[in-house]
Amino acid sequence: MQTFAGPTSLAVALFAWLCLENNYSHAQGPESVATHRAKRAEPIDMPNVPDWLANHKFEKPELRFARVKYSSNNTRLRGAWATDYPDADLALAAQVESLTQLVVPNPGTVIELTNSELRQFDILYLAEGGSLHLTADDSAALRKYLNDGGFLMLDDTVGDEALQNIQDQLKKVFPDKKLIELTIEHPIFHHVFDLKELPQSLCIHVYMRKVLPTSPASYWAIMDGDQVSSAKVNNDSKLSVLVCHNTDLGDGWERARESEDYKNDISAKIAFPMAINIIFHALSSQR
């Protein structure tokens, strides 16, 4: 079993730095920010979409998806929770609605873990959790949310130090549980799109510069219910927490309209397919 200890390599640090772009204007030329964002939210064509997906009946007609606004243990990264916001969230909502019968109400919703309406959301999305800091109240609220059937997705977790911090913070939520590494055999990689290898969604800066990360993507999870063996998790266990490590799905959603090559190689084949698989798993796991 891989451990989280050890320094983050220079290559991984460069990968993280290239992907970090929190505060910038999306407007280009005379185009307004609103118009530019509207274009980003247009769905894209995707290959290998199963014929049955468009008519699949989910248990509920809506996908309630919210981004978590969290406190940081690093003052320089206080805005990390908003990475790729709101464009990634809007693009994902548009893609989901174009492929399925699901409706995504109020796309771009942001919520804090202590909000009393937390359980209304099927999926919580947390970006760049390397600086995540959970208070006692946050931990209690998240524990209740997950025990009641909610699903937490942590994306854009780059480097071993970031993964270690997430492990440490989740220990506050579930002291008796640990993250278990998933293999490609887990159903979450095959629910809708049959992925042949662990999906690594490069951020657009890395992709365009042809900077190849030395660390592959990995996926770590906490299962729904009691702690079980790694073998069982990778066989049939439903998940309540998924950590997407050394991959940036959000950038793949957000930046699909910026480059035709990036759209075809990353957004259409990796970022959106994995997102749809995660959503399918989360909605099928509701208790």
N, C-alpha and C positions, 0 to 999 in steps of 0.2 A: 504494500500500500504506500503510495506516495505521501511524503510528509510535506508540511508547509514551511518548515524552517529553511533558512538559507537566504543569502542576499539576492536581491534582484539584479540580474545581469544588466550590463550596459545596454545590450541590444534590446532587452525588454523595456528598460527605462526610456530608450529612444522611441520605441514603439508607442509607449504611453504618452510621451510628450508630443509626438506627431498627431496623436488622436485627440489631444485635449484642446478644444476650441470652444470655450463656454460663452464668451461675450463678443459677438460680432453681428453685423447687420447682414441679413440675407439678401437685401436689395442689390440689384445689379443695374447700373445705368439709371435710366429714368423710371424704371419699374418700381412700384411701391412695394414695401415689405409685405403688405396684405396680398397683393397680386402674386408676388413670388412664392409666398407660402401656399397660396391656393394651387399653384401649379405643382408644387412638391406633393400636395395631398392627392393628386390625381393617381388612380391605380395604374399599375404597369402590367404588361402582358407577361405571363409566366409559363414556362414549359412544363410538361408532365403533370398538369393539374388533373386529378382523378375525375372521371365523369360524374361520380356519385356525390361529389362534394357540394355542388350547387343546390342539390335537393335534400341534403342531409338534415334531419330534424334533431336539433339540439333540445335538451330538456327545457331550456328557457329561450325565448326569442331574442334576448339581448345579451351582449357582452359588456359588462360593466368593468371598465379598466381605468386605473388611476395610477399616477406617478407619486411616489413617496418623496415628500420634502423632509429631509432628516438633518440632524445636527452633525457637525464634523469635529473630529479630534485634531484637525489641522486647519488653522485659521486661513492659510493660503488656499484651501480647497473648500471654503464654505459654500461656494456655489456649485459644487460638483454634482449635486442632486439634479441640477437643471441641464446637464449635458445633453445636447441635441434636442432640447425642448424649445418650442412645442412641435417642431416640424416632424420629428420621428413619430410622436404620438398620433399626430393627424394623418400622416402617411400610412401608418399601420391600420388605423381605423378605416380609412378609405379602401385599403387592400382587403381587409376582412369582409367589408360589406360588398365588395365586388365579387368575391369568390364564394361567399356563403349566404345563407338567409339571415344571418345575424345582423342586428342593428347595434351600433355602438353609440349610445347616447352621451352627449356632452364630451366629445373627445378633447383631450388636453386637460382633463381634470387633474388637479394636484391636491394631495391630502396629507396631513400629518398623522402619525400612527395613533395618537391619542384622541383623534376625532371620533365622536360617538357614532358617526355614520360609516365607520370603516368597513363593517361587515356587509354593507350594501354592494361592495365591489368583489367581483369574482377573482380578479387578478390585480395584485399590486406590483408595480414595476419600479425597481430601484437601480439607478445608474451610478456607476463608479463608486462602489461601496468600500473602496480601499481606505477611505477616511471616515467611514460610518461610525457614529457613536450613539449607542442606545442607552437612554436613561432607564431607571427602574420602571418608570411609568410607560415608556415606549415598549420595554420588554414584556411587561404584563399585558399590554394591549395587543401586541403582536402575537403573543402566546395564545390569547383567547381567540383572536382572529383565525389563526391556523388550526387550532383545535376545533373550531366551529366549521371547518371545511374550506377556509380560504387558501389562496395560493400566492406565494411570493416568488417573483423572478428577479434575480440580481444579474445585471448585464454590465459589460464593459469593465470586467474585473481583470486588470492587467498586472501580472507579476505575482511572485510568491508572497511578498509582503502584504499585498492587497488581499490575497486569499486567506492569509493567516489572520488578518484583522477581522474579516467576515466570520471566520470560524470562532474567533474570540467573542465577537458580539453576539453571535447566535447561541453561544454557550449561556449567555444571560437569559435567553428565551427558553432553551431546552438544555439544562445542565447535564442531563443524562444521555443526550444524543450527540452524534457527531456527523460531519459531512462524510459521505461515501462517494467515491469516484464512480461515475457511470461508464459503462462500456457501450460500444455501438450496438450491442444486442438489446439494450433497453428499448421498450416499446415507444418511448417518447420520440425516438429518432425515426419512427416508421408509421406512426398513426395515420398520417395523410400522405405525406411525401416520404418515400422510401430512401432515406439518405444512406449512402454507402460508406461514409467515413464521418468522423466527428466534425461538424461544420465549424469552420473558422471564417468569420466575417471580418475581413480587414477593414479598418477605417479608410476613408478615401485617400487621405494623405499618404499612408503607407502604400496603398495600392498604386497610386499614380506615380510615386517615386520608385516603385519596384523594390521597396525595402522589404526583404523577406524576414519575418520574425523567426528567431531561432527556437522559440518555445511554441509547441503546438497547442491547439485548443484542448481544453478539458472541461468536463461538466461534472459538478458535484451536487449532491442532493441530500435532503433529509426526507425520510419517508413519512407517509401518512399513517399515524398509529404508533405502535410499539417499535422500538429499535429492532432491526432484524439483520441478518448477515448480508454481506456484500453480494453474495451469489443470489440471494432472494431478491434484493433490491433490483438487480439487473435482469431478473427474470420477469417478475410480474407486479412488483410493488408500485402503488400509486404514491406520487410525491406531493409534498406540501411546500417544499422549498427547492428551487433550482438555481444554482450559481453557474453562470456562463463565464468561464475563465479563459483569458487570452483570446477573446473574441468580442466584437463590437457589433451586435445585431442592430442596435439603434442607429448607427451611422449608415448601415445598409438600408434601413427604412428611409431615413431622412434624405440621403444623397443620391437616390436612384435617378433623379432627373438632371444631375450635374454632368454625368458622363455616360455615354452609350455603352462603353466597355464595362464600366463599373456596374451599371444597371444589369447588363447581361451576365457578367461573371459572378457578382457578389449579391446584389439585391434579389434578382429573380431566381437564382439557383441555391442561395445559401440563407440570406437574412430573412426573407419572407417565408420560405418553406419551413425553416426551423420555428419561426414565430407561430405559424399556423399549427404545426405539430404541438407546440407548447399549449396553445389555446385549447386545442382539442383535448389534450390530456387534462388540463385544469378543469374544463367544463364537464368532463366525464368523471371527474373525481369528487365533485361536490357531494357532501354528505347531508 
